[in-house]
Amino acid sequence: MKKLFQHVKDTFGVTFTDESVLIEAFTHSSYANDHRDKEIRNLERLEFLGDAVLEVTVSEYLYHKYPNHPEGQLTRMRASIVRAESLAMLAKEYELNYYLRLGKGEEQMNGRTRPSLLCDVFEAFIGAVFVDQGMDVVKEILKEILFPKIDSGAFSHGMDHKTALQELLQRNGVVTIEYKVMDKRGPDHQKEFVVEVYVEGDSLGMGIGRSKKAAEQSAAKVALEKLEESNES
């Protein structure tokens, strides 16, 4: 596993004190089952811990980053960030899948590319860093590989911007929100909708999408960004 230790050091700047913890984080239960005579620990306990650590660190980041977002919106943002597809993307981007120890059956079934398994190993890796290095090092890693993606909107596809906008605007009472189709363009098989969102009769944002619903979500996202900018200024 020397290549794993070196990869973690080169990629994340972390040298593990207890290398057995890192090995455990990259050991799938199928591998442990194939080597039962050796009493090998698998990643499941570290995955459990890493899941909780990610929930806390992402929650803290969102809490400070978006001081005007209501609880419901923050919850949905966190859910889109820590969901399996998002964490699997990170595991693959940083090539954690190459160092997984899988059983023969799991390997033959292309487990190394399965999103749920990639999510598991990312959570286990974070759990291992927490155990061996502590929370401050976890935050340093996430500051480099995860938080910039949050800022760039990389996880916004999992967000319900319309509901978030409604919650934000109606915190102090009922507000009239309307979505109007301003234009439809392109042939039927590639049609685009242009939608504008109005709040109490005033335009707050415009969005474009391949469907009316997608365009409404896009318009709501623009409106949320405008409100965020106005609150920060």
C-alpha positions, 0 to 999 in steps of 0.5 A, spaced: 500 500 500 505 504 499 502 507 493 496 509 497 500 512 502 504 516 497 498 518 493 495 521 499 501 525 501 502 528 494 495 529 493 492 532 500 499 533 504 497 528 509 502 523 512 498 518 516 501 517 523 497 510 523 497 507 516 493 501 518 487 506 519 488 509 512 488 501 509 482 500 513 479 506 509 480 503 503 478 496 504 471 494 502 468 488 506 468 484 499 476 484 500 475 482 508 470 477 506 475 474 501 481 474 506 477 471 513 483 468 515 486 474 516 481 478 520 482 484 516 478 490 518 473 494 512 471 501 511 464 501 514 466 504 521 470 509 518 465 510 513 460 511 518 464 516 522 466 520 515 459 521 514 458 525 520 464 529 520 462 531 513 455 533 515 458 537 521 463 541 516 459 542 511 453 545 515 458 549 519 461 552 512 454 553 509 452 556 516 457 562 515 458 562 508 450 564 507 448 568 513 441 570 510 439 563 508 433 560 512 434 553 515 430 549 509 435 552 504 441 550 508 438 543 509 437 542 501 444 545 500 447 540 504 443 534 502 446 536 494 453 536 497 453 530 501 449 526 497 452 519 494 453 522 487 457 528 489 462 524 494 463 519 488 465 525 483 470 527 488 473 520 490 473 519 482 476 526 481 482 525 486 483 517 484 481 514 490 478 508 486 484 506 484 487 504 491 481 500 493 482 493 496 476 489 493 474 482 493 474 478 486 467 478 485 466 486 487 472 487 482 469 483 476 462 487 477 466 493 476 465 495 483 471 500 482 466 505 478 460 504 482 457 511 485 455 508 492 462 504 493 466 511 491 461 515 496 463 510 501 470 510 500 470 518 500 467 518 507 471 512 510 477 517 507 475 523 511 473 518 517 480 516 517 483 523 516 479 525 522 481 519 527 489 520 525 489 527 524 483 531 527 478 536 525 483 541 523 486 537 517 479 535 515 477 542 514 484 544 510 483 538 505 475 540 504 477 547 504 482 545 498 477 540 494 470 541 496 468 548 499 471 551 492 466 547 488 460 549 493 462 556 491 462 555 484 455 552 484 457 545 482 452 542 486 446 546 485 443 541 480 441 538 486 437 544 489 430 546 488 431 553 487 424 555 487 422 552 494 428 556 496 426 563 493 419 562 496 422 560 503 427 566 503 421 571 500 416 569 505 419 568 511 416 575 514 409 574 510 406 572 504 409 574 498 406 574 490 411 570 486 410 569 479 414 565 473 412 568 466 414 565 460 417 570 456 419 567 450 420 560 446 425 559 441 428 553 437 425 547 433 421 542 437 426 537 439 431 543 441 426 548 444 429 553 449 424 556 454 426 563 457 422 565 464 422 571 468 420 571 475 416 576 478 416 578 486 410 583 487 410 585 480 417 586 480 422 582 475 427 579 480 431 574 475 431 571 468 432 564 466 433 559 460 432 552 460 430 546 455 423 545 459 419 550 462 421 547 469 428 548 468 427 555 466 423 557 472 429 553 476 434 557 473 430 564 474 429 562 481 437 561 482 438 568 479 434 571 483 437 568 489 444 570 487 441 577 486 438 577 493 444 574 496 449 580 493 444 585 495 444 583 503 452 582 503 452 589 500 
